[in-house]
Amino acid sequence: MKDAVLFAQVIDYFALQVRELNIDAVVGIESRGFFLGATLGYRMGASFLHERKKGKHPSEVHRQEYTLEVG
């Protein structure tokens, strides 16, 4: 993200890879995912949903269990 041109190229590349999937929303997990997910959602014209760790979300929550933190 330090290099603005490279960051834009990465977001454009990600958006290009999934353009035919007609994605309605991008989900970003915790802090790093917020930056990338929100930017990618904006680029794709999709909404952005943020996911946080249990007990950290200030509003109504929907729970989904998963095993990988990164991967």
NORRA-V533429 format. One record per backbone hydrogen bond with DSSP energy under -1.0 kcal/mol. NH is the residue of the N-H (numbers start at 1). CO is the residue of the C=O. E is the energy in kcal/mol with one decimal. If there is no record, write none. Layout:
# NORRA-V533429
NH/CO/E, NH/CO/E
This chain:
# NORRA-V533429
7/3/-2.8, 8/4/-2.1, 9/5/-2.0, 10/6/-2.4, 11/7/-2.3, 12/8/-2.5, 13/9/-2.3, 14/10/-2.6, 15/11/-2.6, 16/12/-2.2, 17/13/-1.9, 21/18/-1.9, 26/47/-2.6, 28/49/-2.5, 30/51/-3.2, 33/29/-1.3, 34/30/-1.3, 35/31/-1.1, 36/32/-1.7, 37/33/-2.7, 38/34/-2.1, 39/35/-1.6, 40/36/-2.7, 41/37/-2.8, 42/38/-2.3, 43/39/-2.3, 44/40/-2.0, 46/41/-2.8, 47/24/-2.5, 49/26/-2.9, 51/28/-2.8, 56/53/-2.2
